[in-house]
Amino acid sequence: MNTSADIKNMRVARDIIKNYLGNESLDGFDDVVSADLHFLGKHKLIPIWFDIICKNDAIGKLTRQMYYMLSSYVAHIRREQETKLCEMSALHNSFDEHGLHYAVRKGHALTSLYKDPTHRNYNDLDLLIIGADINQYLEILYSHGFVEGIYDHTNQKIINHSRFDLIKYRLSPDHHPHMVKLVDGVPVVVDLAFTSCWHSHSQADEFTLNNADTEMIEGIRCLSGSYLYLDTMFHLYRETRFINSLQGRSPFLLSYLDLILLRKNNPEPTFSEISEHVTLERDISALLSGDTDALLKHQITLADINSTSAFNLFSYMAKSFKKDSKEMIEQFKLASRAQG
């Protein structure tokens, strides 16, 4: 069931995205100004939202403390990105010296599509690499001070991967466990992927670095062109259609904006033969429509469970708090088991 907060969240998010795409109309601007920052943060939309506030001369609608907090947050994102890119530049040089190919996916590969790099904030340095050469990549990462693990933001320290996480990596051998390094208080995380889709996909061996288009962006090799779209599309499909991904966290609305901007920048080819693309196009049509009720009722079929139950994806994404999202997932799983 959708609350009034859910409805406002998705209406505001849709207005923010459409405004960013060039639709200057913001009929519910007061709702945009009073948006739930917890919800916007969950979907990585705060920098874009703050940019809209500034460009519409609405800073006066914020308290002074709120303005300083948001300005500091955007400056923090910029500093973190600069730190991560500095580390990536050093890794690029080492990979190049050893003849190891790589390409950045997501993150930095997408920032040029946005009006400002901070509008496409990202957590990790996501790299597509040659899986057969994993030990050589790891040797270089170790030499640069990276270790296997994750950063515990609560205790502000690097910790080992949990046994549960390591089992998940073994069951889905398309990624290596995260590598992390702390640089001037900034956790720099490297995610190594061997394919742009997932290990059980019928074309996992085709969507690899060997077949990828790349380009240099600020001295760093990134995926480009049609392949960048496919990589980004497969990632979002996995996050929206696999129950294991959904119960971990909600997909980001920013990831849908990635796809929209990629298609706007490079409308050909159509990819009509790729079912995952066609499925996500239906999501995007619902997201950009003017009907919030229809968006919240938009139903999808999950790909990794045998169930005839439909899942209300955007209703799930509309929740501000994890406990509400978790409850919705548990209800769906119970309904699926009852049918099975």
C-alpha positions as CSV (number, residue, x, y, z in Angstrom):
1,M,0.0,0.0,0.0
2,N,1.3,3.4,-0.9
3,T,1.3,6.2,1.6
4,S,1.0,9.9,0.8
5,A,4.7,10.2,1.4
6,D,5.4,7.5,-1.2
7,I,3.2,9.3,-3.7
8,K,5.0,12.6,-3.1
9,N,8.4,11.0,-3.3
10,M,7.8,9.5,-6.8
11,R,6.1,12.7,-8.0
12,V,9.0,14.8,-6.9
13,A,11.6,12.4,-8.3
14,R,9.9,12.3,-11.7
15,D,9.7,16.1,-11.8
16,I,13.4,16.3,-10.9
17,I,14.4,13.8,-13.6
18,K,12.2,15.4,-16.3
19,N,13.5,18.9,-15.4
20,Y,17.0,17.6,-15.8
21,L,16.2,16.3,-19.2
22,G,15.0,19.8,-20.3
23,N,11.4,20.0,-19.3
24,E,11.5,23.4,-17.6
25,S,8.0,23.0,-16.1
26,L,8.0,22.4,-12.3
27,D,4.3,22.6,-11.5
28,G,4.8,21.3,-8.0
29,F,7.9,23.3,-7.2
30,D,7.0,23.7,-3.5
31,D,6.9,20.0,-3.2
32,V,10.3,19.8,-4.9
33,V,11.7,22.3,-2.4
34,S,10.3,20.4,0.6
35,A,11.4,17.0,-0.8
36,D,12.4,14.2,1.6
37,L,16.2,14.3,1.6
38,H,16.4,10.8,3.0
39,F,14.5,9.5,-0.1
40,L,16.6,11.7,-2.5
41,G,19.8,10.6,-0.8
42,K,18.8,6.9,-1.1
43,H,18.5,7.5,-4.9
44,K,21.6,9.7,-5.2
45,L,19.5,12.6,-6.4
46,I,20.5,15.3,-3.8
47,P,23.2,17.0,-6.0
48,I,20.7,17.4,-8.9
49,W,17.9,18.5,-6.6
50,F,20.2,21.1,-5.0
51,D,21.3,22.3,-8.5
52,I,17.6,22.8,-9.4
53,I,17.0,24.8,-6.2
54,C,20.0,27.1,-6.9
55,K,19.1,27.6,-10.6
56,N,15.5,28.5,-9.7
57,D,16.7,31.2,-7.2
58,A,15.0,29.2,-4.4
59,I,17.9,29.2,-1.9
60,G,15.9,31.6,0.2
61,K,13.4,28.8,0.7
62,L,16.0,26.8,2.6
63,T,17.3,27.5,6.1
64,R,20.8,28.8,6.3
65,Q,21.9,25.7,8.1
66,M,20.4,23.5,5.4
67,Y,22.1,25.5,2.7
68,Y,25.5,25.2,4.4
69,M,24.9,21.5,4.9
70,L,24.0,20.9,1.2
71,S,26.9,23.0,-0.1
72,S,29.3,21.1,2.1
73,Y,27.9,17.8,0.9
74,V,28.4,18.6,-2.8
75,A,31.9,19.9,-2.0
76,H,32.5,16.6,-0.2
77,I,31.4,14.6,-3.2
78,R,33.7,16.6,-5.5
79,R,36.7,16.0,-3.2
80,E,35.9,12.3,-3.0
81,Q,35.7,12.0,-6.8
82,E,39.0,13.8,-7.2
83,T,40.6,11.4,-4.7
84,K,39.2,8.4,-6.5
85,L,40.3,9.6,-9.9
86,C,43.8,10.3,-8.7
87,E,44.0,6.7,-7.5
88,M,42.5,5.4,-10.7
89,S,45.0,7.4,-12.7
90,A,47.9,5.7,-10.8
91,L,46.3,2.3,-11.4
92,H,45.9,3.1,-15.1
93,N,49.7,3.8,-15.3
94,S,50.5,0.5,-13.6
95,F,48.0,-1.5,-15.7
96,D,49.4,0.1,-18.8
97,E,53.0,-0.7,-17.8
98,H,52.2,-4.4,-17.4
99,G,50.1,-4.6,-20.6
100,L,46.8,-5.2,-18.7
101,H,43.6,-4.0,-20.3
102,Y,40.8,-2.6,-18.3
103,A,37.9,-0.1,-18.6
104,V,35.9,1.9,-16.1
105,R,32.2,1.1,-16.1
106,K,29.4,3.1,-14.5
107,G,30.7,6.0,-12.3
108,H,33.4,8.1,-14.1
109,A,32.4,6.6,-17.5
110,L,29.0,8.3,-17.2
111,T,29.9,11.7,-15.6
112,S,30.4,13.4,-19.0
113,L,26.6,12.9,-19.7
114,Y,25.7,15.1,-16.7
115,K,25.8,18.9,-16.4
116,D,28.4,18.6,-13.5
117,P,30.4,15.6,-12.4
118,T,28.9,15.7,-8.9
119,H,25.5,15.1,-10.4
120,R,26.7,11.5,-11.1
121,N,28.1,10.7,-7.7
122,Y,29.4,7.1,-7.3
123,N,30.8,5.0,-4.5
124,D,33.2,2.6,-6.2
125,L,35.7,2.4,-9.1
126,D,34.0,-0.2,-11.1
127,L,36.4,-1.9,-13.6
128,L,35.8,-4.4,-16.3
129,I,38.8,-6.7,-16.6
130,I,40.1,-9.9,-18.2
131,G,39.1,-12.6,-15.8
132,A,41.8,-15.0,-16.8
133,D,44.4,-12.4,-15.7
134,I,42.9,-11.7,-12.3
135,N,46.0,-12.5,-10.3
136,Q,48.0,-9.9,-12.2
137,Y,45.4,-7.2,-11.5
138,L,45.4,-8.2,-7.9
139,E,49.2,-8.0,-7.6
140,I,49.1,-4.4,-8.9
141,L,46.2,-3.5,-6.5
142,Y,48.1,-5.0,-3.6
143,S,51.2,-3.0,-4.6
144,H,49.1,0.2,-4.5
145,G,47.9,-0.5,-0.9
146,F,44.5,-2.1,-1.7
147,V,43.3,-5.0,0.4
148,E,40.2,-7.2,0.2
149,G,37.5,-5.9,2.4
150,I,34.9,-3.2,2.8
151,Y,34.8,0.1,4.7
152,D,32.8,0.2,7.8
153,H,31.4,3.8,7.9
154,T,30.0,3.4,11.4
155,N,33.4,2.6,12.9
156,Q,35.4,4.3,10.2
157,K,37.7,1.4,9.4
158,I,38.4,-1.3,6.9
159,I,36.9,-4.7,7.8
160,N,37.1,-8.1,6.2
161,H,34.3,-9.4,4.0
162,S,31.8,-11.4,5.9
163,R,31.6,-15.2,5.4
164,F,28.2,-14.7,3.9
165,D,29.5,-12.1,1.3
166,L,32.3,-14.4,0.3
167,I,29.9,-17.2,-0.3
168,K,27.8,-14.9,-2.5
169,Y,30.9,-14.1,-4.6
170,R,31.6,-17.8,-5.0
171,L,28.0,-18.5,-6.1
172,S,28.1,-15.6,-8.6
173,P,31.7,-15.7,-10.0
174,D,31.4,-12.7,-12.3
175,H,33.0,-10.4,-9.8
176,H,36.0,-10.5,-7.5
177,P,35.4,-9.4,-3.8
178,H,35.8,-5.7,-3.3
179,M,39.2,-4.2,-2.8
180,V,39.6,-1.1,-0.6
181,K,42.1,1.5,0.4
182,L,41.8,4.5,2.7
183,V,43.3,7.7,1.2
184,D,43.2,10.9,3.4
185,G,40.0,9.6,5.1
186,V,38.4,8.7,1.7
187,P,37.6,5.0,1.2
188,V,38.5,4.1,-2.4
189,V,36.8,0.9,-3.3
190,V,37.6,-1.1,-6.5
191,D,35.1,-3.5,-7.9
192,L,36.5,-6.0,-10.5
193,A,34.0,-7.5,-13.0
194,F,34.7,-10.1,-15.6
195,T,31.6,-9.6,-17.6
196,S,29.0,-6.8,-18.2
197,C,26.1,-9.1,-17.4
198,W,26.3,-12.1,-15.0
199,H,27.8,-15.5,-14.9
200,S,24.6,-17.4,-15.7
201,H,23.6,-15.2,-18.6
202,S,23.6,-17.0,-22.0
203,Q,25.9,-14.4,-23.4
204,A,28.2,-13.8,-20.5
205,D,31.3,-14.8,-22.5
206,E,30.3,-12.3,-25.3
207,F,29.8,-9.2,-23.1
208,T,33.4,-9.0,-21.9
209,L,36.3,-6.5,-22.2
210,N,37.6,-8.2,-25.3
211,N,34.5,-7.1,-27.2
212,A,34.1,-3.7,-25.6
213,D,34.3,-0.2,-27.1
214,T,36.5,2.2,-25.0
215,E,37.7,5.8,-24.9
216,M,40.0,7.8,-22.8
217,I,38.3,10.3,-20.4
218,E,40.7,12.5,-18.4
219,G,43.5,10.0,-18.8
220,I,41.4,7.0,-17.7
221,R,40.1,4.3,-20.0
222,C,36.3,4.0,-19.9
223,L,33.7,2.0,-21.7
224,S,32.1,4.0,-24.5
225,G,29.4,4.0,-27.2
226,S,26.9,1.2,-27.5
227,Y,28.9,-1.0,-25.1
228,L,28.7,1.5,-22.3
229,Y,24.9,1.5,-22.7
230,L,24.7,-2.3,-22.7
231,D,26.9,-2.5,-19.6
232,T,24.8,0.1,-17.7
233,M,21.6,-1.5,-18.9
234,F,22.6,-5.0,-17.8
235,H,23.6,-3.7,-14.4
236,L,20.2,-2.0,-13.8
237,Y,18.4,-5.1,-15.0
238,R,20.2,-7.2,-12.5
239,E,19.4,-4.7,-9.7
240,T,15.7,-4.5,-10.6
241,R,14.8,-8.0,-11.6
242,F,16.8,-10.2,-9.2
243,I,15.2,-10.8,-5.8
244,N,18.7,-11.2,-4.2
245,S,19.6,-7.7,-5.4
246,L,16.3,-6.1,-4.5
247,Q,16.3,-7.4,-0.9
248,G,19.8,-6.0,-0.4
249,R,18.8,-2.4,-1.3
250,S,16.5,-0.5,-3.6
251,P,17.8,0.3,-7.1
252,F,18.8,3.9,-7.7
253,L,16.5,6.2,-9.7
254,L,19.8,7.8,-10.8
255,S,20.5,4.6,-12.7
256,Y,17.4,5.1,-14.8
257,L,18.6,8.6,-15.5
258,D,21.9,7.1,-16.7
259,L,20.1,5.0,-19.3
260,I,17.9,7.9,-20.4
261,L,20.9,10.2,-20.9
262,L,22.8,7.4,-22.7
263,R,20.0,6.9,-25.2
264,K,19.5,10.6,-25.6
265,N,23.2,10.9,-26.4
266,N,23.4,7.9,-28.7
267,P,19.9,6.8,-29.9
268,E,21.2,4.1,-32.3
269,P,21.2,1.1,-32.4
270,T,17.7,0.3,-31.0
271,F,18.7,-3.0,-29.2
272,S,15.1,-4.2,-29.8
273,E,16.4,-7.8,-29.9
274,I,17.7,-7.7,-26.3
275,S,15.0,-8.6,-23.9
276,E,16.5,-6.9,-20.9
277,H,16.6,-3.6,-22.8
278,V,13.0,-3.9,-23.9
279,T,12.0,-4.6,-20.3
280,L,13.8,-1.5,-18.9
281,E,12.3,0.6,-21.7
282,R,8.9,-0.1,-20.3
283,D,10.1,1.0,-16.9
284,I,11.4,4.2,-18.3
285,S,8.1,4.9,-20.2
286,A,6.2,4.5,-16.9
287,L,8.7,6.7,-15.0
288,L,8.5,9.6,-17.5
289,S,4.7,9.4,-17.8
290,G,2.6,12.0,-16.0
291,D,0.6,9.5,-14.0
292,T,2.0,8.9,-10.6
293,D,-0.7,6.4,-9.6
294,A,0.1,4.3,-12.7
295,L,3.8,4.5,-12.0
296,L,3.3,3.2,-8.4
297,K,1.2,0.3,-9.8
298,H,3.8,-0.6,-12.5
299,Q,4.3,-4.3,-12.2
300,I,7.3,-6.4,-13.2
301,T,8.2,-10.1,-13.2
302,L,11.4,-11.1,-11.4
303,A,13.9,-13.2,-13.3
304,D,15.5,-15.3,-10.6
305,I,12.5,-16.9,-8.9
306,N,9.7,-19.1,-10.2
307,S,6.7,-17.0,-9.3
308,T,3.5,-15.8,-11.0
309,S,3.3,-12.9,-8.5
310,A,4.0,-9.5,-10.0
311,F,6.2,-7.0,-8.1
312,N,5.4,-3.3,-7.8
313,L,8.9,-2.0,-8.5
314,F,8.4,1.7,-8.2
315,S,6.1,1.4,-5.2
316,Y,9.1,-0.4,-3.6
317,M,11.5,2.3,-4.7
318,A,9.2,5.0,-3.3
319,K,9.8,4.0,0.3
320,S,12.0,6.4,2.2
321,F,13.1,3.9,4.9
322,K,14.7,0.5,4.6
323,K,12.3,-1.1,7.1
324,D,9.3,-0.3,4.9
325,S,11.1,-1.7,1.8
326,K,12.1,-4.8,3.7
327,E,8.5,-5.4,4.7
328,M,7.3,-5.1,1.1
329,I,10.0,-7.7,0.0
330,E,9.0,-10.1,2.7
331,Q,5.3,-9.8,1.8
332,F,6.2,-10.6,-1.9
333,K,8.3,-13.6,-0.9
334,L,5.5,-15.0,1.3
335,A,3.0,-14.5,-1.6
336,S,5.4,-16.3,-4.0
337,R,5.8,-19.2,-1.6
338,A,2.1,-19.5,-1.1
339,Q,1.7,-19.9,-4.9
340,G,4.5,-22.3,-5.3
